[in-house]
């Protein structure tokens, strides 16, 4: 069983694409996904000439500028605002510093938020208010009963 797992991990698992290797020039975007309304992300990487200006673009739009550290790795980190007008999907982010151009991808997603609607605490009023008609009907029935009684008494006297 252990040999099978070793073989599976050694030969059966393809390497993930577009991963940032910290020993090579490149950069990461954190978080790698933003909503349609834009947002801020942190761009961190290495491979720029020492102390060079680092320009960060989303597609063709400049979104940030920073300076690489004055060291042999040319590391940089900055936070940039992603434009709100980007359409949902995958977009290319470029970092240009000196003669070096690095690229990575950023995903723009649509976020759907469910809103709960609270129903009113009372039921809607339907039909009509017929209490007045019921009272009139009871009075008429009572009068009719009295009329019947009075006519029976008259017949009995006669």
C-alpha positions as CSV (number, residue, x, y, z in Angstrom):
1,X,0.0,0.0,0.0
2,X,2.8,2.4,0.9
3,X,4.6,1.7,-2.4
4,X,1.4,2.5,-4.3
5,X,1.1,5.9,-2.6
6,X,4.7,6.7,-3.3
7,X,4.3,5.8,-6.9
8,X,1.1,7.8,-7.2
9,X,2.7,10.9,-5.7
10,X,5.9,10.5,-7.7
11,X,4.4,9.9,-11.1
12,X,0.6,10.3,-11.0
13,X,0.3,13.9,-9.8
14,X,0.8,16.6,-12.4
15,X,2.4,19.8,-11.2
16,X,0.1,22.7,-10.7
17,X,0.4,25.4,-13.3
18,X,1.0,29.1,-12.7
19,X,2.4,28.6,-9.3
20,X,4.9,31.2,-8.0
21,X,8.3,29.7,-7.3
22,X,10.1,31.9,-4.8
23,X,13.5,31.0,-6.2
24,X,12.6,32.5,-9.7
25,X,11.5,35.9,-10.7
26,X,7.7,36.3,-10.4
27,X,4.9,37.7,-8.2
28,X,1.8,36.7,-6.4
29,X,-1.6,38.5,-6.0
30,X,-3.3,38.2,-2.7
31,X,-6.2,37.6,-2.9
32,X,-6.2,36.2,-6.4
33,X,-9.9,36.8,-6.9
34,X,-11.9,40.1,-6.5
35,X,-15.5,41.0,-7.1
36,X,-16.9,43.0,-10.0
37,X,-16.9,46.2,-7.9
38,X,-13.1,46.1,-7.6
39,X,-11.1,45.9,-4.4
40,X,-7.6,46.0,-3.1
41,X,-5.0,43.3,-3.6
42,X,-1.4,42.9,-2.4
43,X,1.2,42.3,-5.1
44,X,4.5,40.8,-3.9
45,X,7.3,39.4,-5.9
46,X,11.0,39.4,-6.8
47,X,13.2,39.6,-9.9
48,X,13.3,43.3,-10.6
49,X,16.6,45.2,-10.9
50,X,17.7,46.6,-7.5
51,X,16.1,49.9,-6.6
52,X,14.1,50.0,-9.9
53,X,10.6,51.5,-10.3
54,X,8.0,48.7,-10.4
55,X,4.8,49.5,-12.4
56,X,1.8,47.3,-11.9
57,X,-0.9,47.0,-14.7
58,X,-4.2,45.2,-15.0
59,X,-4.4,44.6,-18.7
60,X,-3.3,48.1,-20.0
61,X,-4.3,50.2,-16.9
62,X,-1.6,51.3,-14.5
63,X,-2.9,50.5,-11.0
64,X,0.2,51.0,-8.8
65,X,3.8,51.9,-8.6
66,X,6.4,51.0,-6.0
67,X,10.2,50.6,-5.8
68,X,12.1,47.3,-5.7
69,X,14.4,46.8,-2.7
70,X,18.0,47.7,-3.2
71,X,19.2,44.0,-3.0
72,X,20.2,41.3,-5.3
73,X,16.6,39.7,-5.3
74,X,14.8,42.9,-6.3
75,X,11.9,42.2,-4.0
76,X,8.8,44.4,-3.9
77,X,5.4,44.5,-2.1
78,X,2.6,47.0,-2.5
79,X,-1.2,47.2,-2.3
80,X,-3.1,48.3,-5.3
81,X,-6.7,49.2,-6.1
82,X,-8.3,47.0,-8.8
83,X,-10.5,49.0,-11.2
84,X,-14.2,48.6,-10.6
85,X,-15.1,48.4,-14.3
86,X,-13.5,45.0,-15.0
87,X,-15.8,42.4,-16.5
88,X,-16.1,39.0,-14.8
89,X,-13.4,36.5,-15.9
90,X,-9.7,36.2,-15.9
91,X,-7.5,39.3,-16.4
92,X,-3.7,39.5,-16.9
93,X,-1.7,41.5,-14.4
94,X,1.7,42.8,-15.5
95,X,4.6,44.0,-13.5
96,X,7.2,46.0,-15.4
97,X,10.5,47.0,-13.8
98,X,13.5,48.0,-15.9
99,X,13.7,45.5,-18.8
100,X,11.8,42.8,-16.8
101,X,8.2,42.1,-17.5
102,X,6.4,39.6,-15.3
103,X,2.7,38.4,-15.6
104,X,0.1,36.6,-13.5
105,X,-3.7,36.3,-13.6
106,X,-6.4,37.9,-11.5
107,X,-10.0,36.5,-11.5
108,X,-13.0,38.9,-11.3
109,X,-16.2,37.3,-10.0
110,X,-19.8,38.2,-9.7
111,X,-21.1,38.0,-6.1
112,X,-24.8,37.4,-5.6
113,X,-26.2,38.4,-2.2
114,X,-29.5,37.0,-1.0
115,X,-31.7,39.5,0.8
116,X,-34.3,38.2,3.3
117,X,-37.6,40.0,3.1
118,X,-39.7,39.9,6.3
119,X,-43.4,39.4,5.9
120,X,-45.7,41.7,7.8
121,X,-47.0,40.4,11.1
122,X,-50.7,40.9,10.2
123,X,-52.7,39.1,7.6
124,X,-54.2,41.1,4.8
125,X,-57.8,42.1,5.2
126,X,-60.0,40.3,2.8
127,X,-63.8,40.1,2.4
128,X,-66.1,42.6,4.0
129,X,-67.2,43.6,7.5
130,X,-70.6,42.0,7.7
131,X,-71.2,42.5,11.5
132,X,-73.7,45.3,10.8
133,X,-75.8,43.1,8.4
134,X,-75.8,40.3,11.0
135,X,-77.2,42.6,13.7
136,X,-80.0,43.9,11.3
137,X,-80.8,40.3,10.4
138,X,-81.1,39.2,14.1
139,X,-83.4,42.2,14.8
140,X,-85.6,41.3,11.8
141,X,-85.8,37.7,12.9
142,X,-86.7,38.8,16.5
143,X,-89.4,41.1,15.1
144,X,-90.7,38.3,12.9
145,X,-90.8,36.0,15.9
146,X,-92.7,38.6,17.9
147,X,-95.1,39.1,15.0
148,X,-95.8,35.4,14.8
149,X,-96.4,35.1,18.5
150,X,-98.8,38.1,18.5
151,X,-100.8,36.7,15.6
152,X,-101.2,33.3,17.4
153,X,-102.5,35.0,20.5
154,X,-105.0,37.0,18.5
155,X,-106.3,33.7,16.9
156,X,-106.6,32.0,20.2
157,X,-108.7,34.9,21.6
158,X,-111.0,34.9,18.8
